[in-house]
């Protein structure tokens, strides 16, 4: 059958001189692999731009049951970015988020809530009027909710520790070394509850941001298997300071 759906580009690899295989997280079918013709060559610049990491697209594809590789009939932009592609900080965040999502999402069944979360988050990142330096931290915290291991409990004057193993704010310092204490546990809770735009305005130093990122990635590795080593965090830290 021929089906239309919105999609978010996760990954592409060359298949031939004029064709790529694109891993696309679709609204209608979940994660799918598609053959995209005419993605290389002199006349392919438009299509190639549509297949950049985390591009928001619409596709019409030939969908066949029990076939691992589908074929795209038509592809066009769903939402065109204004600042992503022009701003190095946003570009670097996109590459990081793309690597996280490519490692974290493997389900082939549709997940409309997860799709809408990513789709909306990318538009917010594109249009933020303040520094996006905290955005990836807010995204990781919120994404964990959709993946099934959102932190439990609340930070308070009585619960100032966050146990990275158990995924919970606790009143006593954990006996193992994998935890966050003040100010990082408080900052994590604020990132969880503030939303993207208010989270972007939180005062978090570069050193604190580095600790939070490393801790959240450890949290992902602990609660999501397999979750491989990422290459982009080092670049992200260098760009964001």
N, C-alpha and C positions, 0 to 999 in steps of 0.2 A: 504493500500500500504506500501511498504518498502522504506524508504527514508534515505539518508545520509546527514549529515550537520555538520558543525563545531559548537561548543558550548562553553559557559563559565559557569562554575558551580557557582550558587548563594547560594544554601542551600540544606541540606539533613536532613531527619528525618527517623528514623527506622520505618519499616512497619511490619516486621516479623523478625524471627531469622536470616534469610538469605537475606532479601530484604530491600532496602531503597527506599524512594520516593525522587527523586532529582529534585529540581527546577533549570532548565537550560535555560539560555538565548541563543537561537539558531540563527544562521545566516539565516536559511531558513524559520523559523516559528515564530520567536519572543520568548516570554517567554512561556515555556512549563513545565509541570510536568511529570516525567517519573518514572516508576517502573524499578529498576535496581536489577536484581537477583544476588545472590552469592556475595553480598557486605560485608557480615559479615563472620566470621569464619577463620579457620587456613589457608585456601588456597586463601583468598580474599585480601591479603595485597596490591597487585598490583592495583586491582580495587578500593580499598578504597583510595589509594593514588591519583588516578585519580579524585576522588570526593572531594578533598580538596577545600576550598574557592578560587574562581577565577582561578581554573585550566582551562587550554585551552585544549579542547578535541575534538575528532571527534566521532560521534555516528552514528550507523545505527539503525533505530527504526521502529517499526510497527506503522504507523500513521493512525488513523481513525478519520474521520470528526465527529465533535460534541461530541467527547469523551474528557473528562477533564484529564484523566490519560492515557498516552501512555506507551508503553513497549519498553525498549531498547533491541535490538538484539545483538549488538556489541558495545564496547566502547574501545577507545585507545587514547593515547596522541597525541595532535596536535603539541604543542610546550612544550618542557621540560625546566623548569626553572633551572638556574645555581646557583643563589644566594638566591632567595626566597625559604624559607625552611631551610636556613642555617644562615641567618642574622636576628637578633631579630628586628632591626629597620624596615626592609622591611616586615617581617612577620606581625608586628603590623600595619603597613600601609595597608597591604592587608586586614587584618581583619576589619579595619575601612572602607576602600573603599567598601568591601563586604557588610557591614551593610548599608552603604549609598545607594548602588545600589539596595539592596533587598527592601529597603523602598521606593526608588524613581521610580523604573521601574516596571510597572504593565501591560504594554500593551502586548497583545497576538499576535498582528500583527508584521510581520517582520520589522526591521528597520536597514538596512545594514550599514548606516552611523554611527549609535550609536554602533552597534556591532563592526565595524572596529576600532572605536575610543577606546573602552575598550580593544579590542584584542591587538592593537598596544601599548597602554599605559602600559599594564602589562609587555610587553616585554622590554619597555624602563626602567621601574622600576627595572626589574630584572638585567639589564645590565649597569645601571648607574655607572660611575666610580668615582663619587663624592658623598658626603652625600645626602641621599634621604629626608632629614628633611623637605624640602619645597614641596615635590612631591604632597602630599595630597591636598595642597592649590591650586597648579596649576590644579590638576585634578578636584577639585570642581568648579573652575572658568570655565574650559573648558566644563565640563559636563553640566553646566547650559545652554550652547548654544544648546546642543542637546535636552534639556528638555523644551526649549522655553522661558527662562527668563534670557538670557545673559545680563550682564550689558550694558547699553546704554551710548553713549557719550565717551569722552576722558578726562583723567586727564590733567590739564595744570595749568599754574600760575594763570589763571582766573577761573578755575574750580577745586577747591581743596577739595571739599566735595563729598562723595558718599552717596546718600540717599538709605538706605536699604529698605525702603518701596516702593519707585518708581523705584528702580533699575537703577539709573542714576547718573552720575557725574554732579554736579550742582555748580553754581558760588556763592551761598549763603548758609550759615549754615541753615539746616532744622530746623523748629520750634519744631519738635518732637525729642526725644532722640536717635532714632535709625539711626545712621549715622556713617560714618568714616571720620575723618579729617586727616591731615598730622601727622605722616608719613604713616599711614595705608592706606589711599586712594591711595597714590602714589604707595605703595607696591602692592596693589591689581591690579592696572593698569599694573604694570610691570609683575606681574604673568600672567595676561591675555594675554599680548603681547609677552612674552619672549619664550614661549614654554617650554617643560619639562626640557630639558637639560640646557638651559640658566637660567630657573627659579630656578633650583637646585643650581646654583652658586650665586644667589642673597644673599646679606648680610642682613639677617633678624634675629634679636635676638629672644631668647626663649620667652620673654615677648611679643614681637610684633607678633610672630607666634601664640601665644595663643589668642591674641585679634582677629587676622584675622580668626582663626578657629572658634571661638565663633560667630563672626559676619557673616561668611559665612553660618554656620548652622542656624542662625536666619534667614538669607536671604532665605534659602531653606524652612524653616518652613512657612515663609510668602508667598512664591510664589508657593509652591507645597503642596497641601493638598490631602489626609492626609500624613503627614510626622512625624512619631513618634519620641519619645525620644530615643537617641542612647546611648548604654552602653560603646562603645569603645573609645570615645574621652578622657576620664580620663586616661585610660591606655596609649593611644597614647601620651598624654602630659607627662606622667611619663617616658616613654621610650625615647622620643626625647629630653627631658629636658626642 
